[in-house]
Every structure is written in C-alpha cells, then in structure tokens.
Amino acid sequence: MRTLSVKLSDGLDAKLTAAARRRKTSKSALVRKALEGVLREQGMPKPGSALDLVGDLVGCVAGPADLSVNKAHFKTFGR
C-alpha cells in the first residue's frame, strides 16, 4: 500500500477525527473509503433522462419555440 500525505485545514481535520471516532475506524481508512466512493461515481453516468442532464440549457437560445409547426421551414428540408 502506498503512502500519501495530505494537508488538511484544522476544521477539516477535526471533522475527520470526529467521523473516524464515530465509525470506530482510522482516519486513513475513512479517507480511503471516501476516495473510493468519489472515484467510483466519477466513472458512472449520472442517473436521469436526457432532459434532466441538459435541463439548464433549455431555453438558453432565443428563437421560435417549435419549427415543426411552420411549413415554411420545411421548403428546403432534405436538399
């Protein structure tokens, strides 16, 4: 197993120490578990529909709401 040194703020160290005590484990084991969780989630697609994933982009472009109802837009379609 490799060793990694990490600098923590006093507040974060206090939270880590308290969490390790509550779980009755070492700070190193708790940090390893947290890193594994973050790295596992990183490779997985986010759950949700396509609309959920791009919802913040909906309505960001000005223009007609629905081009499919105006037959003039289909004059050159497919050419």
N, C-alpha and C positions, 0 to 999 in steps of 0.2 A: 504494500500500500504506500502511495506517495504522500508526502507532507506538503501542505500549502499554508502559507502564512497570510492572514487576512487582518487588515486594520479595521477595527470597529469603533464607532463613537461610544462614549460612556453610556449613553442611553440605550443604544442597541445591545451593548454587552450586558447591561442589566436585564433587559427583556429576554435575551437569550439564556442567561443564567437562570432566571425565574422559570422560563419554559422548560428548560432541561430538568430542573428540580421537580416541577410538577409531573413531568413524564417519567421521572426516575431514570434518566439516561444522561449520557455525557453531552457536553456542548458539541463536540466533534460529530457524534452520531446524529444529533439533531440537525446540524448544518448539512451533513451528507444526505440525509433524508429530504431536506428542503431542496437541495440542489438537484437531486434525482427527480423530484416532482416537477420542478421548473423545466428541466431538460426534456422530460418525457412529454410534457404538454407542448413544448416548442415544436416538436415534430408532428403533432397531431393536428388535423384540420379542426377549425372551430365549428362547433355544432350550430345548426341553424340553416335557414333557407338562403337562397341567393339574395333575396330582398333584405334579410336580416344582416347579411355581410356587407351589403353596399347601401344600406338604408341612409347613411349620412350623405350619400351622393345624390339621392333622389331630390329632384327639384333644384339642383345647383346650376342648371343651364336654362337660359331663357329661350322661349320659342313656343310654337303651338303644342298643345297638350297631347294631341293624338293625330299623327299624319295619316293614319289609315282611313279616316272618315272623309278626307278631301280627295276626290278622284283626280284633281289636277296634279297631285303629287305622283300619280301612277303613270302619267303620259310617257315618261322616258324610262320607266322601270324595266330593267332587264336588257337594256340596249347598251 
